[in-house]
Amino acid sequence: MEHGVHGYGHVCYAKNESLCVFVCALTQFLESYKSVTLNSMASSFDVTSDFLDHEIAELIVAGRINAKIDKVAGVIETSR
């Protein structure tokens, strides 16, 4: 396993270091929860829920996190 910026097992291929840190923070945040609402997570990161929805969807498609987004309920559900 490769280790990312902080040695947590997250590898970031982003050109922008601040984006890399943000992606690592998102994945670490989600590791702590089975489910979390988009609104509460967006509030924690001081971003909009639409922005967060897009970023999480990109991580799911890329295989970086194992989760589903329930758009109707506004919830991110992780699979461990």
N, C-alpha and C positions, 0 to 999 in steps of 0.2 A: 504494500500500500504506500502510495506517495503521501507526503505530508505538505499541507499548504502553508500559508504565511504564519500561522500560529501553531502548527504542528497537530492539528486536530483531524488529520486525515482528509481534508478537503483540498483538492487541487483546483486552482483557478487559472484559467487560460485567458482571462480578460486582459486587454491592453491597458486598461485604466485601473490602477491600484485601488482607488477608493471604491470602484465597482466590485472589485474582488473582495474587499473587506465586507461590503454590504451583502454580497452573496453568501459569504461564509457566516455572517451573523444571522441571515435568514435561515440557513440550514441548521445552525446550532439552536436557534430559537425553536424551530419545529421539532427537533429531536426531544424536546422536553414535554411535548404535548401529544395526546392521541388526537385531539381536535381543538381547533381554535377558530374564532370568528375572524373574518377578513377585517372587520372594523376595529376590533381590539388589537390585532397584530399591526394594522396600519397605524393606529394611534401610538403604539409602542415605538414604531420606527419613524414617526412623524412624516408619513407619506400618505397619499390618497389610497383608498381601497382599490380603485381601478388600476393604479400603478402597481400595487402589490399583487393584484390578481394576475396581471400580465407577467410580472417577474417570476412568480411562483409557477405559472403555467410553463414558462420557458425552462425552468429547472426540472419540472416533471418530464417534459418532452425530451430534454437532454439526458435524462436518466440520473440526474444529480440528487434528486430526492424521490422517495417512494411515497406519494400522496395523491389524493384526489381533491378537486375543488367542487363543492356542492354549491353551484351558483344560486339555486333557489333559496337555500337556507343561509347562504353567505358564510359557509364554513369550509375550512381546510381540514381534511381528515388524513392523518398519517397512517402508514402501514409499516409496522416494524418487523 
